[in-house]
Amino acid sequence: MNIANYITLLRIVVIPLFPLIYLKYSFFKINVLWMPYILLFILLFCELTDLIDGFVARKKNKVTELGKIIDPMADSITNISVLFTFTQSWVSLPLLLVFVFLYREFFNKEFDI
């Protein structure tokens, strides 16, 4: 484990806040006007940590086999969490559209194993 892997694990721990806040904002007493900004902050945090962990791993020559596995996994968890969250409440994204994106996420990538 190195710092880049810890940053990736932090992203995996933080992303469940997105659906939790989106779906249960009233439980946390979050004003509806502030909710989009909080959700945007969570997404920006996840994208920034994705950028930082990749930069740190390459710059300090700390690319690991674990990092090669958990970084794409964290990206997929982020995308899936956001897409499934947006099938609920205000956005109401059609579930079929989510499955199209999931197909692209899992089956339309080249595998470099």
trRosetta pair geometry for C-beta under 8 A, 3 or more apart (Angstrom, degrees):
i j d omega theta_ij theta_ji phi_ij phi_ji
1 5 5.0 -123 -147 80 69 139
1 6 6.6 78 173 -52 106 87
1 66 7.3 -52 -90 82 59 158
2 5 5.4 98 51 12 61 101
2 6 7.3 -118 108 -4 33 92
2 57 7.5 121 88 -105 130 79
2 60 7.9 -166 167 97 140 131
2 62 4.5 -137 125 179 166 131
2 64 6.5 156 12 -24 114 131
2 67 7.7 -32 47 -54 104 128
3 6 5.5 -54 -148 37 35 113
3 7 6.4 39 153 -22 67 102
3 56 5.8 -91 97 157 109 147
3 60 7.9 46 46 47 117 157
3 62 7.2 46 41 111 82 166
4 7 5.7 -50 -150 33 33 113
4 8 6.6 34 151 -18 63 104
4 53 4.3 112 -158 -163 76 80
4 54 7.5 110 -150 -62 121 20
4 56 4.6 -174 -79 89 95 109
4 57 3.8 71 -114 -63 171 93
4 60 7.9 -168 -35 51 116 117
4 62 5.6 156 6 100 124 118
4 63 7.9 -32 74 -93 161 43
4 64 7.7 164 73 13 116 102
4 67 5.7 22 111 -117 116 139
5 8 5.5 -52 -149 36 35 113
5 9 6.3 36 152 -18 66 104
5 53 7.6 118 -56 -155 20 123
5 64 6.5 -24 -56 45 123 135
5 66 5.8 23 -114 107 135 118
5 67 5.3 -107 -80 -80 87 90
5 70 6.6 74 -143 59 84 140
6 9 5.6 -52 -146 38 34 112
6 10 6.4 43 150 -26 64 101
7 10 5.5 -48 -152 29 33 117
7 11 6.9 37 148 -20 61 99
7 49 5.2 -169 172 -168 97 97
7 52 5.8 -122 -173 98 155 106
7 53 4.0 -170 88 -79 125 105
7 56 6.9 113 5 33 149 144
8 11 5.6 -50 -157 30 36 114
8 12 6.8 35 147 -17 65 102
8 49 7.4 162 -87 145 36 107
8 50 7.9 70 -107 -105 76 57
8 53 5.0 113 -53 -155 83 170
8 67 6.6 155 -7 -132 154 76
8 70 5.1 112 132 117 138 110
8 71 5.3 -87 -119 -89 140 68
8 74 5.1 -149 -170 -22 88 156
9 12 5.4 -50 -150 35 39 113
9 13 6.4 38 151 -18 67 104
9 70 7.0 -11 -69 162 72 147
9 74 7.9 -118 -79 -85 26 131
10 13 5.7 -57 -149 38 33 110
10 14 6.1 27 155 -19 68 111
10 49 6.1 -128 86 -152 110 153
11 14 5.8 -57 -139 38 30 107
11 15 6.3 36 164 -32 65 104
11 45 7.9 179 -112 127 78 83
11 46 5.1 101 -147 -137 100 76
11 49 4.7 -174 -69 96 108 136
11 50 6.5 80 -104 -60 161 75
11 53 7.7 -91 -14 -13 130 141
11 74 4.8 68 96 -175 121 134
11 78 7.0 -40 164 -63 109 120
12 15 6.5 -45 -143 19 25 112
12 70 7.3 -66 -43 -176 139 106
12 73 7.6 9 -93 112 124 97
12 74 5.0 -97 -65 -112 88 97
12 77 6.0 50 -125 71 80 159
13 16 7.4 -58 -179 19 34 103
14 17 5.8 -41 -178 12 58 119
14 42 6.6 -174 154 -153 104 90
14 45 6.3 -95 146 113 156 127
14 46 6.4 -163 90 -78 120 89
14 49 7.9 122 31 8 143 156
15 18 5.7 -27 -170 4 58 116
15 42 7.3 124 -116 166 45 110
15 46 5.8 65 -82 -98 95 138
15 74 7.7 163 -16 -166 141 79
15 77 5.9 128 79 125 157 103
15 78 5.1 -122 -116 -99 144 70
15 81 5.2 139 157 38 111 164
16 19 6.6 -53 -160 41 52 96
16 20 6.0 51 147 -20 74 116
16 81 7.0 -122 -92 -132 44 144
17 20 5.4 -68 -144 46 34 116
17 21 5.7 28 164 -17 74 110
17 42 5.6 -151 91 -123 112 140
18 21 6.4 -61 -146 37 20 101
18 22 6.2 16 159 -16 60 114
18 39 6.1 83 -140 -140 80 84
18 42 5.0 -179 -80 117 86 147
18 43 7.0 76 -105 -61 129 79
18 81 5.6 100 67 136 127 120
18 82 6.2 -47 145 -85 152 72
18 85 6.1 -109 128 -39 98 168
19 22 5.4 -58 -138 42 34 113
19 23 5.7 13 170 -4 71 115
19 81 5.7 -119 -28 -174 112 92
19 84 7.2 -13 -94 92 136 93
19 85 4.1 -141 -100 -95 88 116
20 23 6.6 -67 -139 46 18 95
20 24 5.8 -40 -178 39 60 113
21 24 7.0 -76 -114 62 17 71
21 25 5.7 51 179 -85 62 80
21 28 6.6 -45 -119 30 73 152
21 30 6.5 21 -158 15 94 165
21 35 6.7 171 152 -145 101 88
21 38 5.8 -121 169 117 153 127
21 39 6.3 -167 95 -77 125 83
21 42 7.3 170 29 -28 143 150
22 25 6.9 -11 -141 -41 11 103
22 35 7.2 112 -109 179 50 117
22 39 6.1 65 -74 -97 95 131
22 85 5.0 78 66 -180 156 123
22 88 7.4 118 128 77 113 113
22 89 6.9 -168 158 36 92 148
23 85 7.0 -121 -39 -145 102 91
23 88 6.1 12 -98 106 102 150
23 89 6.7 -163 -107 -31 64 133
24 27 4.2 -21 172 24 100 125
24 28 6.4 90 120 -11 87 95
25 28 6.0 -68 -153 48 37 101
25 30 4.2 -86 -166 63 90 111
25 32 6.9 110 114 -92 147 58
25 35 5.0 -23 -118 -101 154 127
26 29 7.1 32 -172 -82 38 36
26 30 7.5 -94 -69 45 25 70
30 34 5.8 -121 -178 80 88 111
30 35 5.5 104 130 -81 120 84
30 38 6.5 -58 -158 3 142 159
31 34 4.5 78 66 10 93 105
31 35 7.1 -141 93 -28 48 81
32 35 5.6 -35 -149 4 36 122
33 36 8.0 -56 180 22 32 95
34 37 5.5 -66 -164 44 55 112
34 38 5.9 53 144 -24 85 106
35 38 5.7 -57 -145 36 33 110
35 39 6.2 29 159 -16 68 107
36 39 5.7 -56 -145 40 32 110
36 40 6.1 34 156 -20 66 107
37 40 5.6 -51 -143 38 30 112
37 41 6.3 37 153 -23 62 104
38 41 5.6 -51 -151 33 31 115
38 42 6.7 33 151 -20 63 101
39 42 5.7 -50 -151 32 34 112
39 43 6.5 30 152 -14 65 104
40 43 5.8 -55 -148 40 34 109
40 44 6.1 33 154 -17 67 108
41 44 5.7 -55 -143 40 29 110
41 45 6.1 36 155 -23 64 106
42 45 5.6 -53 -149 34 29 115
42 46 6.5 28 153 -18 63 104
43 46 5.7 -53 -148 35 33 110
43 47 6.3 27 156 -13 67 107
43 78 7.8 116 -129 -172 72 114
43 82 7.1 62 -100 -94 115 135
44 47 5.8 -56 -143 41 32 107
44 48 5.9 33 156 -20 67 109
45 48 5.8 -56 -142 39 26 111
45 49 6.3 23 159 -16 63 107
46 49 6.0 -55 -145 38 28 107
46 50 6.5 34 152 -23 61 105
46 74 8.0 -164 -163 158 101 104
46 78 5.2 148 164 -121 147 136
47 50 5.5 -50 -150 32 34 116
47 51 6.6 34 151 -17 64 103
48 51 5.6 -53 -151 37 34 112
48 52 6.2 31 152 -18 67 108
49 52 5.4 -52 -138 41 35 111
49 53 6.0 33 163 -19 69 104
50 53 6.4 -53 -141 36 24 104
50 54 6.6 21 158 -13 58 110
50 71 7.4 114 -140 -161 81 93
50 74 7.2 -174 -96 107 96 119
50 75 6.6 82 -122 -85 136 91
51 54 6.1 -65 -154 40 26 108
51 55 6.2 23 154 -18 65 112
52 55 5.6 -58 -145 39 31 111
52 56 6.0 28 159 -18 68 108
53 56 5.8 -52 -140 39 31 109
53 57 6.1 32 159 -21 64 108
53 67 7.5 -165 160 -148 113 114
53 71 6.6 -168 109 -109 130 111
54 57 5.9 -55 -143 36 28 110
54 58 6.3 14 162 -8 63 110
54 71 7.1 101 -75 -150 87 146
55 58 6.3 -66 -148 43 25 101
55 59 5.6 18 163 -16 67 119
56 59 6.0 -57 -130 42 24 107
56 60 5.8 -7 178 11 63 116
56 62 6.8 -28 136 50 80 126
57 60 7.0 -70 -134 52 14 88
57 62 5.0 -107 -136 78 56 82
57 63 4.9 86 164 -81 107 63
57 64 7.6 -108 -141 5 116 73
57 67 5.7 156 -118 170 147 161
58 61 7.4 18 -174 -78 29 40
58 63 6.6 38 -84 -55 55 108
62 67 7.8 99 126 -26 79 159
63 67 6.1 -130 -155 74 52 137
63 68 7.1 57 178 -55 93 95
64 67 4.4 100 55 4 82 103
64 68 7.0 -140 96 -6 47 84
65 68 5.6 -50 -151 32 35 115
65 69 6.8 28 151 -14 63 105
66 69 5.9 -64 -157 38 33 107
66 70 6.0 7 161 -2 73 113
67 70 6.3 -61 -126 47 29 94
67 71 5.6 32 175 -26 68 112
68 71 6.8 -40 -125 28 16 109
68 72 7.7 6 170 0 47 105
69 72 7.2 -78 -168 42 25 95
69 73 6.3 17 150 -16 64 121
70 73 5.1 -61 -142 45 39 118
70 74 5.9 45 157 -27 72 101
71 74 5.8 -49 -146 31 29 110
71 75 6.7 32 151 -18 60 102
72 75 5.3 -49 -149 34 39 116
72 76 6.3 38 153 -18 68 103
73 76 5.7 -54 -149 37 32 110
73 77 6.3 35 152 -20 65 105
74 77 5.6 -50 -144 36 33 113
74 78 6.4 37 154 -21 63 104
75 78 5.8 -56 -153 34 29 112
75 79 6.4 23 154 -14 65 108
76 79 5.8 -55 -144 40 33 108
76 80 5.9 27 160 -15 68 111
76 105 5.9 119 -127 176 93 122
76 106 7.7 74 -135 -75 132 80
77 80 6.0 -57 -140 42 26 107
77 81 6.0 29 159 -22 63 110
78 81 6.0 -59 -147 35 24 110
78 82 6.5 17 160 -13 62 109
79 82 6.1 -62 -150 39 28 106
79 83 6.1 22 158 -15 66 112
79 101 7.3 -146 164 153 114 119
79 105 6.0 178 102 -108 145 137
80 83 5.8 -58 -141 41 29 109
80 84 6.1 19 165 -9 67 111
80 102 6.9 63 -107 -103 94 98
80 105 7.2 157 -64 138 90 173
81 84 6.4 -62 -142 43 23 101
81 85 6.0 25 158 -22 61 113
82 85 5.7 -58 -146 36 27 114
82 86 6.3 21 159 -16 63 110
83 86 6.0 -62 -150 37 28 107
83 87 7.3 37 150 -31 60 96
83 93 6.9 -102 -163 92 64 155
83 98 4.7 136 160 -133 113 98
83 101 5.7 -157 -118 84 152 145
83 102 7.3 -171 101 -56 159 87
84 87 5.7 -39 -159 12 42 116
84 98 6.4 95 -80 -157 57 148
85 88 6.3 -67 -174 33 43 106
86 91 4.2 -52 -160 94 84 150
86 92 7.8 -77 161 8 65 12
86 93 4.3 45 123 -3 100 127
86 98 7.9 168 72 -84 94 114
87 91 7.6 -43 -55 90 13 102
87 92 6.9 31 -170 -145 37 34
87 93 5.1 -75 -85 64 55 84
87 94 7.5 -10 -124 143 89 6
87 95 5.5 55 -135 -82 136 74
87 98 5.9 -38 -65 -38 120 147
88 91 7.6 46 68 51 42 90
88 92 7.3 -35 161 -87 7 55
89 92 7.0 -140 80 -53 30 74
93 97 5.8 -107 171 73 93 126
93 98 6.1 101 120 -54 117 99
94 97 4.5 92 72 1 91 105
94 98 7.3 -157 100 -6 51 83
95 98 5.3 -50 -154 33 41 116
95 99 6.6 43 149 -20 68 100
96 99 5.6 -51 -152 34 35 112
96 100 6.8 41 148 -22 64 99
97 100 5.5 -47 -153 29 37 115
97 101 6.7 35 150 -14 65 102
98 101 5.7 -55 -153 39 35 110
98 102 6.2 36 148 -20 67 106
99 102 5.3 -50 -141 38 36 114
99 103 6.4 46 154 -25 64 98
100 103 5.7 -48 -152 29 31 114
100 104 6.7 30 149 -15 61 104
101 104 5.5 -53 -152 37 36 113
101 105 6.2 40 149 -25 67 106
102 105 5.2 -51 -144 34 35 117
102 106 6.2 4 166 3 69 111
103 106 6.7 -75 -142 48 22 89
103 107 5.4 -40 -170 37 65 116
103 108 6.6 59 137 -18 74 109
104 107 7.5 -57 -88 54 12 74
104 108 4.8 -38 -138 38 50 133
105 108 7.8 51 14 39 17 91
105 109 7.6 -10 172 -29 27 119
106 109 7.4 -88 -178 12 13 109
